[in-house]
Amino acid sequence: MESGIRCMLMRGGTSKGAYFLAKDLPSNIAERDDLLLRIMGSPDSRQIDGIGGAHPLTSKVAIVSLSASPEADIDFLFAQVSVEEALVDTTPNCGNILAGVGPFAIERGLIPITSEETRVRVRTLNTGTLAELVVSTPRGAVEYEGTASIDGVPGTAAAIPINFLDTAGSVCGSLFPTGHRMETVEGYAITCIDNGMPVVLLRAAEFGFSGAESCVEIEAAVEALASIEVIRLEAGRRMGLGEVADAVVPKMCLISAPMDGGCLNTRSLIPKKCHASIGVFGAVSVATACVLPGTIAYALAERPVGRIKVMNVEHPTGKFEVRLELSGTDDAPTVERGGLIRTARALFDGIVYPRAG
Ligand code: NQM
């Protein structure tokens, strides 16, 4: 049996992943990715011989170390391990798995607990994005229990407020990577935006959706999904991402007018499966598009007044609250920063045994 590797399984927000210390994994990227595929049980639609959960939201990995940057305490590399293909993608970041990085770094002794709240500054290596996480540590240990609830996760848990410092152009280099706020591909109106995650916004109605469909209904609409994939490949090129057939970005987001008091209704494709809720940076990018004139979201969205805007992005299992801080004028606003609440929980801690290579 190949020797085991220390690993903690955590729920981070509405995702679940395997958390490792960087020093416990090979530094060679090809060897590391091969190992991660064997640990998660990929490629296999059920990931039956590994610890992956057979869905993109539960086939994720966090690789954590002390930061080499004076701006951060912790460095975090996110890896999306494909379920059905032998692919590991470290292009995008993941704000849900990020939520677990604070507790994990404390559990592993990388960050000392100094008071009832421990602030952990995390640099996401995939994109260079900086975030500050506030972890509840009331009795000298991480407290997972609490009263915060996030849609898509049953029950309540301790809140982990996350503030993002610099998300614009995280992967693509600029907020509107094509230089336009709206353009057309194959006759469909789209907005390409990257405020933490490259996302292509599409009007749900143009694909025959009301916007209220369940994930099962969205995934059953194979013709619409085929058209969306054609748009994704072209949008990927226009966004400077090159050929994205094997990449998990850009994500695609079907939008419609809000139906439940939020700012906008969404159904996200990540990029081929429908997201049970919406990704963290996906939500920040969508909320940002809602407040910037000229995007296809702006015309459909409801916006609160004021410089600090609490934006509730509707998704299949509820709403995702994003707090945006704006500067500039009403006609030409700029989004300065975003913040939100997540929760996380350690599920098990132990040794994982990868399938033999
Ligand atoms: O957008 C799903 C998730 C994500 C990523 C995805 C995420 C984010 O819900 O920051 O959190 O978009 O594949 O974990």
Residues whose N, C-alpha, C, O or C-beta is under 5 A from the ligand:
A	BS01	NQM	S15 N93 C94 G95 N96 I97 M197 I270 I278 G279 V280 F281 G282
